[in-house]
Amino acid sequence: MPTSPTTALMTFYDIALAPPAPETSCSPNPWKTRYALNFKNTPYKTTWVPLHAVSSVRGAFNIPASRKFADGSPYHTLPVLSDPATGRIVGDSFEIATYLQEQYPSSGAGDLFPAQELDFVFEWDLALFAPIAEAEAAEGPIAAYAKFNTNVDAAFSAHVPLMVHGLPFDPATAEENKAEFSRRAGMPWEGLTVSGEEREKLLRSFEETLGGLARLYRRDASGPFLMGSRASYADLIVGGWLRMSRGTLPGEEWEALKGWHNGVFGRLHEALEVFAQMD
Ligand SMILES: N[C@@H](CCC(=O)N[C@@H](CS)C(=O)NCC(=O)O)C(=O)O
């Protein structure tokens, strides 16, 4: 019997890096979505899209790009979530989280967006090859999460030179991937990272920046989440970037990060393991 559209599973599109894809998955925005899907305990299957194929796979959905390159051209990204039950195809991690909240208000661990203050602001003046997408202006408690998402994205993105050379590319396409990253940034692959004293300085800046986030985590010192034992989408946003940090930083730097600010990020990362399962 053919599967009826209402019982077909949702499909979550994530980026495949070095095989086996599940083990090396470390793209922050898809991770926010995986955490949110598992938080909601909504059944889904994952489709792994090789990095070089993101544009063509997403382009076929005929949904607007969720980012733009600095020259204004569309930048096609993942995650995408396709829900056959409603026919919706959602192509931005924040919009996916709000979609899941609307569709499944009380499923799984409950409300992704409980009201809370999320006053973390990161000011920066770095030119990126593709500016960070700002979530659509939302109302109510979700507005604070949208602003938080933008600021957390900015805080980690400013320190991506520490991570970019650690991306676990598929060896079969690594040269192509590096060439594409260089083309976008307008500089050779070697110039995208930092080493020596410059790296030490950027690491100190990273630690200091995360200090601003750690301050929020101290509000409820019982942890491991911002609201103590109750996780919210804000934790999943930070957690997505911790996944990227874990997957790309040299081992000793990841170990150091986990210990910064009294171990708050190490504890958060470990606690999010309950929402990290893959199909
Ligand atoms: N605003 C988007 C941003 C998505 C995004 O930047 N995705 C990155 C991975 S974290 C991507 O697809 N990169 C593909 C590429 O660089 O070619 C969202 O939150 O979903």
The ligand as an ORCA input file, in Angstrom:
! r2SCAN-3c Opt
* xyz 0 1
  N      20.320     31.250      8.148
  C      20.584     29.897      7.738
  C      22.087     29.697      7.557
  C      22.416     28.300      7.117
  C      23.900     28.103      6.834
  O      24.694     29.039      6.850
  N      24.233     26.823      6.544
  C      25.604     26.454      6.219
  C      26.044     25.325      7.136
  S      26.010     25.782      8.847
  C      25.649     25.893      4.802
  O      24.695     25.316      4.324
  N      26.786     25.998      4.104
  C      26.933     25.438      2.792
  C      28.090     26.022      2.060
  O      28.822     26.824      2.673
  O      28.249     25.709      0.904
  C      20.030     28.904      8.764
  O      20.008     29.251      9.949
  O      19.594     27.830      8.381
*
